[in-house]
């Protein structure tokens, strides 16, 4: 397991770019809200700890993980965001729906990163059980939202420098 022995919440705000002048977007799936809200809170914590102003953070809610790419596209088209984090979770069920949703959102986020100059960060848990998702949304493995917000700030800085 990729997160074994790793705490997704480990970061040092002093080693990250200041978010004081960044405009940041969060697109959050409402499905599995217990998990996605915890991930969003983790991301917001990082943004705030790095100086982001509340008025410079936009949040869009979408029904589910499949709709994340459309929400992110709406923000990308505005051409004002330094980085966007898409937050969702898909838990394996008894059908192949899991595979289709995971593949679609992965390809969609990749395409957004190719089509727009705004980095779109993939904060989508794709776990076999809800317990695995809980472990990565503030549980035993930390919070993937924190890890993705750190990536968003680093990518926003990279965008500004190039």
C-alpha positions as CSV (number, residue, x, y, z in Angstrom):
1,X,0.0,0.0,0.0
2,X,1.5,3.4,-1.0
3,X,0.5,5.1,2.2
4,X,1.9,2.5,4.5
5,X,4.4,4.2,6.9
6,X,3.5,7.6,5.5
7,X,1.5,10.3,7.2
8,X,-0.3,12.3,4.5
9,X,-0.6,15.2,7.0
10,X,3.1,15.9,7.5
11,X,4.2,19.3,6.1
12,X,6.1,22.3,7.3
13,X,4.3,25.6,6.3
14,X,7.7,27.4,6.5
15,X,8.9,25.3,3.5
16,X,6.0,26.1,1.3
17,X,5.3,29.2,-0.8
18,X,3.2,31.9,0.7
19,X,-0.4,31.6,-0.3
20,X,-1.1,35.3,0.5
21,X,-1.4,36.3,-3.2
22,X,-2.7,33.0,-4.6
23,X,-6.3,32.6,-5.9
24,X,-7.2,28.9,-5.1
25,X,-10.1,26.7,-6.0
26,X,-11.6,23.7,-4.4
27,X,-14.1,21.5,-6.2
28,X,-15.7,19.1,-3.7
29,X,-17.9,16.1,-4.3
30,X,-21.0,15.9,-2.1
31,X,-21.2,12.1,-2.4
32,X,-19.4,10.4,0.6
33,X,-19.5,13.8,2.4
34,X,-18.1,12.4,5.6
35,X,-14.8,11.8,3.6
36,X,-14.9,14.7,1.2
37,X,-15.6,17.3,3.9
38,X,-12.7,16.0,6.0
39,X,-10.4,16.2,2.9
40,X,-11.6,19.8,2.2
41,X,-11.0,20.8,5.8
42,X,-7.4,19.5,5.5
43,X,-6.8,21.4,2.3
44,X,-8.3,24.6,3.8
45,X,-6.1,24.2,6.9
46,X,-2.9,24.2,4.7
47,X,-4.1,27.2,2.6
48,X,-4.9,29.2,5.8
49,X,-1.6,28.2,7.5
50,X,0.3,29.4,4.5
51,X,-1.5,32.8,4.5
52,X,-4.3,32.4,2.0
53,X,-7.0,35.0,2.3
54,X,-10.6,33.6,2.7
55,X,-11.8,35.8,-0.2
56,X,-9.2,34.2,-2.5
57,X,-10.5,30.7,-2.0
58,X,-13.4,29.6,-4.1
59,X,-15.3,26.4,-3.3
60,X,-17.7,24.6,-5.7
61,X,-19.7,21.7,-4.7
62,X,-20.7,19.0,-7.2
63,X,-22.9,16.0,-6.8
64,X,-20.2,13.3,-7.1
65,X,-16.7,12.5,-8.1
66,X,-17.7,12.0,-11.7
67,X,-18.7,15.7,-11.8
68,X,-15.4,17.0,-10.4
69,X,-13.9,17.6,-13.8
70,X,-16.8,19.8,-15.0
71,X,-16.6,21.9,-11.9
72,X,-12.8,22.2,-12.3
73,X,-13.3,23.1,-15.9
74,X,-15.6,26.0,-15.0
75,X,-12.9,27.4,-12.7
76,X,-10.1,26.8,-15.2
77,X,-12.1,28.8,-17.9
78,X,-12.0,31.9,-15.7
79,X,-8.2,32.0,-16.0
80,X,-7.8,33.6,-12.6
81,X,-6.9,30.6,-10.3
82,X,-3.3,29.7,-9.4
83,X,-4.3,26.1,-8.6
84,X,-7.4,24.0,-8.1
85,X,-7.9,20.9,-6.0
86,X,-10.6,18.4,-6.9
87,X,-11.8,16.4,-3.9
88,X,-13.7,13.2,-4.1
89,X,-13.8,9.6,-3.0
90,X,-14.9,6.4,-4.8
91,X,-15.3,3.2,-2.8
92,X,-15.2,-0.2,-4.5
93,X,-18.7,-1.7,-4.7
94,X,-20.1,-4.9,-6.3
95,X,-20.2,-3.5,-9.8
96,X,-17.7,-2.1,-12.3
97,X,-19.1,1.4,-11.7
98,X,-16.0,2.1,-9.5
99,X,-13.7,1.4,-12.5
100,X,-15.6,3.7,-14.8
101,X,-15.8,6.6,-12.4
102,X,-12.1,6.3,-11.3
103,X,-10.9,6.1,-14.9
104,X,-13.1,9.0,-16.1
105,X,-12.1,11.4,-13.4
106,X,-8.4,10.5,-13.7
107,X,-8.5,11.1,-17.4
108,X,-10.5,14.2,-17.0
109,X,-8.1,15.8,-14.5
110,X,-5.2,14.9,-16.8
111,X,-6.9,16.5,-19.7
112,X,-7.6,19.7,-17.8
113,X,-3.9,19.9,-16.9
114,X,-3.0,19.6,-20.6
115,X,-5.7,22.0,-21.8
116,X,-5.4,24.8,-19.3
117,X,-2.5,26.7,-17.6
118,X,-4.1,26.2,-14.1
119,X,-2.7,23.2,-12.2
120,X,-5.6,20.8,-11.2
121,X,-4.6,18.6,-8.3
122,X,-6.1,15.1,-7.9
123,X,-7.4,14.6,-4.4
124,X,-9.6,11.6,-5.1
125,X,-9.5,8.6,-2.9
126,X,-10.1,5.3,-4.7
127,X,-10.3,2.8,-1.9
128,X,-11.6,-0.7,-1.5
129,X,-13.5,0.1,1.7
130,X,-14.9,3.1,3.5
131,X,-12.5,2.3,6.4
132,X,-9.5,2.8,4.0
133,X,-11.0,6.2,3.0
134,X,-11.4,7.2,6.6
135,X,-7.8,6.3,7.3
136,X,-6.8,8.8,4.6
137,X,-9.2,11.5,5.5
138,X,-7.8,12.3,8.9
139,X,-7.4,8.8,10.3
140,X,-4.4,6.5,10.7
141,X,-2.7,7.7,7.5
142,X,-3.4,11.4,8.0
143,X,-5.3,13.6,5.5
144,X,-4.8,13.4,1.8
145,X,-6.5,16.8,1.5
146,X,-3.4,18.3,3.3
147,X,-1.0,16.5,1.0
148,X,-2.9,17.7,-2.1
149,X,-3.0,21.3,-0.8
150,X,0.7,21.2,-0.3
151,X,1.0,20.1,-4.0
152,X,-1.3,22.8,-5.1
153,X,0.8,25.6,-3.4
154,X,4.0,24.2,-5.0
155,X,2.3,24.0,-8.4
156,X,0.9,27.5,-8.0
157,X,4.4,28.8,-7.3
158,X,5.8,26.9,-10.3
159,X,3.1,28.4,-12.5
160,X,4.0,31.9,-11.3
161,X,7.7,31.4,-11.9
162,X,7.3,30.1,-15.5
